[in-house]
Amino acid sequence: MTFDRRVAVVTGGGQGIGAAAVMEFLGRGARVAVLDLDCAPLDAQLAGDGVAPGLASRCLRVSGDCTDAAVVSAFFDRVESAFGPVDILFNNVGQSARERGAPFVESREEVWRFVLEVSLLTAMRASRRVAPGMKARGFGRIVNMSTDAAFVGDVGLADYAAAKMGVVGFTRSLARELAPHGVTVNAVCPGAIRTRAHDQLNPEVLARIVADTPAGFIGTPRDVAAAVAFLAGDDARFITGQTLLIDGGRWML
């Protein structure tokens, strides 16, 4: 499956799962635009050994805040000027604010607002920007980032679970609205994935997660990126409104 002549946007694509998705799209021929507060890790990856020549030239990287509506609008203006209309949108940006997590009765409203803003409203704004053009052209792929915690809960992170279940509801509603126009909307729900955040967890916690995972290991960002690429491709044209758990069988819903 290739993405020749396709234009993909990845929010929060500077590192982790987002960067893996960027590399996946680039490797399959797409032109890719990234909006992230910090694009330096992706810059380093694109400049690294073993990266195909010319890959970086097909990747527009913009440092900016995905929660700032003006920044997002200017970013899409720049993408359309450089590459043309957006065919694929991966709403990857999000944050659990785990370092500020607390039992629900002790949770602070400002943290709730932050988590909802970065994990849900960013997807709304970016989707609203690309949806009209996708409808008009009769083609589009939107993939939203959720999490398995949306389905099973996460003690101390009720705000994050609520925001990510909001992403699921948004995905389903938008999928129904855009399906008649050739636009699919789906969500991916990763479980334990070896990112910087998971590497900071207590080794005992990581061992317990592995023990609870039928596959017997923690996934990598590319495991998620490959699923995103599939949902963004032509072969997934009859799949919309779905939430795909990517967690090694830890949760089977």
N, C-alpha and C positions, 0 to 999 in steps of 0.2 A: 504494500500500500504506500503510495507516494502522495505528497502534497505539492507537487509542481504547480506553479501559478496560483497557489493559495496564499492568503495573508492571514497570519495568526497573531493574536494578541494574548500575552500572558501577564496578568497582574501579579505582583509579588514574585517575579521570576528571577530575582537576583541570586537565589541560593536554594538549597534543599529540593523539595518536590517541584517547585516552580522552575528552577534552573534545569532540572532533569527533563521537564516537559519542553523547555526551550530547545535543548539539545536534540530531543527526539524529533521535534518538528523540523528543525534545521537539517538534521540528518536525512529526513525524508523529502527535502527539497523546498520547504516552505520559506517564505520571508516572514520574519518574526519580529514583533515589537514588544518591548518589555517596559513596564513601569514599576519601579521599586524605589524605596528610600535609599537602598544601597545596592548598586549594581556591580561593585568591585569584585565580589567572588565570581560572578558570571564572567566578568572581563578577564579575570585570571584563567578561568576554565577555557575560554575561547582562545586564549593565547598560549595554552599549554601544549606539550608534546602530544603528538598523535591526533591532533585536531585537523581535519581536512582543510586544505588551503581554500580560502574564499568563504568559509562558513561565517566568519565574523562580519563580512561585508553584507550579509543578508540579515543581520540582526541589529535592529535599532534599539539602543538602550537609553532610557531616559530616567534620571534620578528625580523622584518626586513622591509626594504623599498621596496615596490612593484614596484617602478619606477627604481630600480637598477637591470639591466639585470643580473649581476653576482650573486646577492642575490637571484633572482628568480630562476636561473639555479641551484644553490646549494640547494635551498628549494625543488625543484622537485626531485633532486637526493636523498635527505633525505626521502621524501615521498615514493618514489618507493622502497627504501631500507627497510623502516619500514613497509609499507602496501602493496606494489605491484603496478601494473598499475592503473592509474587514470581512473575511469569510468564517473565521474561527475565533471564538473568544473563550479563554480559560480563566474563569474568575477564581484564581488561586489564593489571592491575598487573604489573610486572616490571622488572628492571634487569640490565644486563650487567656492571656494575662495571668498565666499560672503563678507567677511570682506574687501576684496580688489576690490569688484565690483564697476563699474563706467559706466557712459554713454559711448556708443561705441567710440565717438570721443575723449574721455579722457582715454580710456582703454590703458593699457600698454602691450607691446608685451611680456615682461617676464611673465606676469600673464597669457596671452593666452597660452604661451608655457607650463607653469606649469599645467594649467587645461587640456590641450590636452594630456599631458604626463600621468597624474594620472587618467584621466577619459576615455581615448581611447587607448593609446599605451600599458597600462598595460594589457588590454584585449587581444590585439594583441599578446603580448609576451607569456602570459600564454596559450592562445589557440594554438599558434604555437608549444609550447612544448608538449601538450597532443594530438593534432590532429593526428600525425602519428601513435601512438599506438592505438588510437580509430579506425582509418581506418583499421589497420591490424587485429584487433580483431572483427571488424564488429559491434561494439556497442560503443556509447558514447552519453553523454548529455552535452551540453554547454548552460549555461544561462547567458546572459549579463545584466548588470544593466544600464538602461537608465533613463529617467524621462519624465513626461508629458510636461515639459518646452521645450523639443526637438520639440514638435509639435505646441505649442502655443506661444513660445517665453517667454522671461523673461527680462524685462527692467533692464538694468544695469548688466546683466549676459549673454551677447551675446556670450562670450567665452564658457561658460558652456553649453548653448543651442546648440551651434555649435558642441562641442565635443560629446554631448550625441546623437545628430542626426547622427554624424559620427558612433557612436556605432550601431545605427539602420541600417545604410548602410552596415557596417561590418557584422552584424548579418545576413542580407539577402544574401549577397554575399557568406559568409562562409556556410550558410545553403544549398545553391544550390550546392556548391562544395562537401560537405560531405554527402548529402542525399543519394547518391547511395551506400554509405558504412555503412549505418545503424546508422549514427550519426546525431542527431538533434541539431539545434542551434536556440535559441529563445531569446527574450529580455523582461524584465519586466520594466514597466514605472510607478513607484509610483508617486502619487500626494502628498498631505499633509499626512505625517506619523509622529506619535508622537515619535520623536527621540530627542536627546539632542539639535540638531540645531533648530528644530521647537519649543522646549520649551523655547528657548531664544528669540523668536519673540515677538513683542509687542502684548499684549492681544487683542487690537482692531483689529490687523491684523488677529490673530487667529479666532476671532469671525466672521470676514468678510469671511474667508475661509470656516468656518462651514456653514455660511448662503448660500454660493455659492455651497455647496455640497448636492446633492439630498438625500444622505444617512443620512445627518444630524449630522455627527460626523467625527472626524479625525481618520484615521486608526492607527493601531499599527504595529510594526515591524513583528509580527507573521502573520498579514494579507498578507504581501508580502512573507514571508518565506513559507507559505502554498502554494502559487501560484508557487514559485520556485520549491518546492518539487514535485508538480504535473507535471510540465514541465520536471523534471528530472526523472520521473518514467516511467515504462513500458506502462502505460495507455495513455501516450502522444506520442506514437511512430509515429503517423501519423500527428503530429503537428510540423512544422519546418518553420523557416523564419518569425515567427510572433512576433508582439510587443503587449504585454498585458498591457493595462492601468489598474492600481490598484488605483483608486482615488474616490471611492464612487459615481461614475457617474458624477463627476465634468466636465469632458470632454468626449464627446461621438463622436468618430471618426470612 
